[in-house]
Amino acid sequence: MGTLRFSGGSLPQRASQPAPGSFACPLCASQDVETHSDDEDKELSALDLGSSRSGVSHGKILRCRACRFGFRALRPTEEELFTLYRELDPEVYEKESRGRFKTAKRHLRIVHRYLAGGRLLDAGCASGAFLSTAVDAGWSVVGVEPAEILCHKAKQLLRGRGDVFCVPLQQADLAPSSFDVLTLWDVLEHVPDPLRFMQHCAKLLKPGGHLFANVPDLDSLQARVLGEHWPLLLAEHLNYFNRQSLTLCGDLAQLRLVDFGRRPASFSLEYVLYRLAQHRVPGATSGHKIVRRSFLSAISVPVFLGETYAVWTRPPQKSS
């Protein structure tokens, strides 16, 4: 089998898909996989999705020995996932809007390191915090969000200053090579076929355009120290990356890696402790009970959760 050269080493090219019933890496298709976490595996329901989730059983997570990509063994189809997201409960997510706008501003500062303006597509735009922040800074924006309630909120927030489509990205009526920037803030971990999704994203970029993606990093300090208590181990997270597998995903989508980075996300102190308590981090339950009844509950704090972001560019088209 041939090899694909990329920064970080030499990996097998993506092979043909194996026989049904066998486990294979959704990124490189290698069947050389190991169990990373052996939590109870069950079908996803709408109650497992979003910040209002009732439980945090993340299912069986496998990891590819070839490219180090991590993935949930039991994976819904795109159609099943779209149906679930239409039933999403946004209540807790919307309560954290103050912190999400702070995080959105950080995201825009990252984008502005590479481009100052143009046409921007935010895939998985949720209730529109990043879109609104970008519009205020002079960008022409389009959003795509499959969760119907969040999509409606994004439209309300934009007040006609941009388009928002309530469909999965692949179903949106968007012209190829029409965006200067495409952002995937906390999106790539949710899609059943991350490579096909990235390839579609690459086609939407203009030559020379930039793609930004933020994802959970299995090799982050937080993931390694917290282990099974890591707050990003979630039922709705189908994919887990490290910088090696994230580089490969971009390479296979014919994008050129520009840079990696890490950024904090802002949440209320009460929500941080609530999430840590859900994941049985020692002391978090007691801390949450104390904080939620005090003035400290609404304090916004920046938190490094153990994510990494990557920046790619679509290479200019070669002249014939």
N, C-alpha and C positions, 0 to 999 in steps of 0.2 A: 504494500500500500504506500502511496506517495505521502509526502509530508508537507505541511503548511508552515512556512517560517513566519514568526511574529515575535514582537518584543517579549521576552520572558522564556523563550525556548522553542522547541519544534514539536508540533502536535499532529496527530493523524488528520487527514482531510475528512470532511463529513461523509460518512458511509451511507449506503442505502439502508432504509429502515428495516429492522429485524422482524422476525415473525411475531404475530400478535401474541400477547401474553407474556412476553419476555421484557425485562427492563433494559432500556437503552437510554443513553444520555440524549435529551432533547436538543442539545446544542451540537455535539460532534458525532452523535449516533454510536459511540463506542458502547459495547456491552460490558466493559470492564468497570463495574460500579461496585461500591461498597455502601453499607448502611451508615449514615451519619447520625441519625436520631430515629429511634424506633418507637415513636409515640403511636397511640391508637389511630388507625386509618379509617376514616369514614367519609361518606359523601358530604360535599359542601351543602350548606343551606344559607339562606339570606341572613340568618342570625349570626353566621360566622364572619360576615363581611363588615368592614368599616369600624369606626371608633366605638360604635354602639354594640359591638360583638358581645355575646353573653358568655363565651368561653374562649379559651386560648389553646385548645388541643390542636397541635399543628400537623398531625399526621406523620406518616413515615417519610423521612427525608433520606434520599440516596445521594451519593456523591461520586462523580466520575473520576476515576483514577488517572485518566488521560489528560483531561482539560481542567479538572478541579471544579467543574460546575456542579452546584447542588440543586436538587429538584424533588418536589413532592411526588411520591410514587403514584398516588391516586389523583388523576388530573381530569377536570371537566373539559368538555369540548367548548369551543368558542360560543356556540349557540346556547349551551347550558349556562355558561358564565354570564352571557348577556342577560338571560332571563333572571338570574339571581341578582344582578346589579340593578335591574329595574325595580326590585323589591327592597333595596337598601334603606335602612333606617339612618337618617342623617343627623339625628338629634344631638348626639355627643360631639360629632364632628363640627357642627355649626357653633356649639358652645365655645369651641377653641378658635374662633375666627380671629381674635386679636393676635394670637401667636402665629396663625397661618399667614397673616399679612406681613408680619415681621420676617417670617421665613421666605415669603414671596419676594420681599425686597432684597434679601440675601441672594436669591436666585437671579434676580435681575442684575445685581452687581457682578455676578459671575459672567452672565451673558455679555455685559458691557465691557468686559476685558477683551472681547474679540470683535464685537460689532456694536455700533452706536444706534442703529435703527434699521428699519426695513419691514418686511412682512414676516410675521411670526405665527407658528402653529403650536399650540399647547395641547398635546394629546393626553387625555385623562385630566382635563382641566378642573374637575370637581366643581365647586361653587364659584369659581372664577377669580380667586384672590390674585393669582399670578397674572391672569389676563388683564384685570383691572389695573394692576400695578404697571404693566407694560404699556397699556393704552395711555395712562397718565404721563408716561415718559416719552410719548410720541410714536410708539410702534403701531403698525397696522396689524390687527390680531384676528386669529380664527381659533376657536376651541372645539374640541371633540370630547364628549363625556357620555358614556353609556348609561349611567345612573340617572333616570328621568328627573327625579326631584332635584338633584344637584345641578343638572343641566338647566332646569328652569330657573334656579337661583342665580346661575351664572349669567343667563340672559337678562335677568332683572338688574343685576349689578352693572352690567355693561351699558344698559340703556341705549341699545342700538349702535354702540360704538365699535361693534365687531360681530362676527357671525359665530354661533355655537350650534353644533350638530349633535343631536342626541342619538348617536349610533356608535358601534365599534369603529375604530379608525379605518379599517379596510372597507367599510361600507359607506364612508363619507364621500361625497362627490367633490373630490379635490384634484386639481390638475397636477400632473407630474411636473417636477422641476419648477415649482412656483413659490417656494418659501426660502427666505434667507436663513431662518432659524427654525428648528423643530425641537421642542423640549419634552422630555419624558421624566417629569419629577415624580418619583415613586410610582412608576407605571410598569416598567419592564419585568418586575417580579410577579406581576399578576397575569401575564398573558400565557396561554397554553403553548404557543410555539414562538419563543423569543427570537429565533433566527429569522423566521418568515416575517415576523412583525418588524424587525430591524431592517430587513431588505425592503419592505414596503415604505418605511420611513425614509430610507436613503433615496428612493425614487422621487419622493415629494420635495426633496431639497434641490435648490439650484446648484449647479456646479460651483464649488467654492463656498457653499452654504455650510452652516454648522449645526450639529446635533448635540444635545446635552441630555445625559441620563443619570439619575441618582438611584442607587440600588442598595439593598442589604449586602454586606460584605462578610462572608463566612470567616475570613482571615483577620477581621478587625480585632483590636484588643478587647472590645466589649463582648464580641461573640465568643472569643476564646476564654475570657475570664468568667463570664456568666454561664456558659454552657447551655444546659436545658432551661435556664432562667432568662435567657436573652429575650428582651421584649419584641424583637423582630421575628421570632419564630411564631408564625401565625398560620392559621388554616388557609387563609386567602393567598398567602405567598406561595406561589407554585415554583418560583425560581430563586436561587441564591447564588450570588456571584462572588468571585474575588477578582483582583485586577488581571490575573492571567486569563480567566474565562471571559471577562468583560472585553478584554482586548481581542480575543478570538472572535467573539460575537460581532464586533465591529469589522474585523478583517474579513469575515465571511460575508458581510453585507457590503463589502467593497468601500468601506469608509476608512479614512486615514486618521489614526489616533493623534490627538494634539496634546492632551494633558489629562492628569488625574487630580483630584482634590477631595477634601472632606469639608463639610459645612454642618454647623449645628442647626437643629430645628427648635423653634420656640413653642412652649406649651405652658399652661398654668401649672403651678406647683401641685395643686390638687390632682390634676390629670396625670402628671408624671408619677406621683405616688400611687394613684389608682392603677395605672398600667403595671408598675412594678409589683404591686400587691397581687394582681391577676397572675403574674408569672412567678409568684411565691418567692420573691426576693426577700431575704430576712430583714425584718424591721419595717418593711414598707406598709404593711397592714396597720400597724400601730401609728405610724407616721401619718397615714391617710386619715385615720379617725380624728387625730388631733388637728391637722391642718384644715380639713374641710369645715370645721366649725369656727375658724378664726379668720382674721383679716389676711392671713398669709395665702389663703386658697386661690386668690385671683392673681397673685404675683406671677408674672411671666418670666420663665427661665429658659436660657438656651441650653440644649442638651445634645451631646454627641452620642447618637444611638448605635453607632457601629455601621455606618453607611459609607459608601464612596461614590463620587460622581466622576464621570468621564466626559471628555469633549472630543468630538470627531469633526472632520470636515469631509465633504464629498469632493473628491479630486476633480479638477477641471477636465472636461471632455477633450480627448485627443483629436486633433485635426486630422482629417483623412489625407 
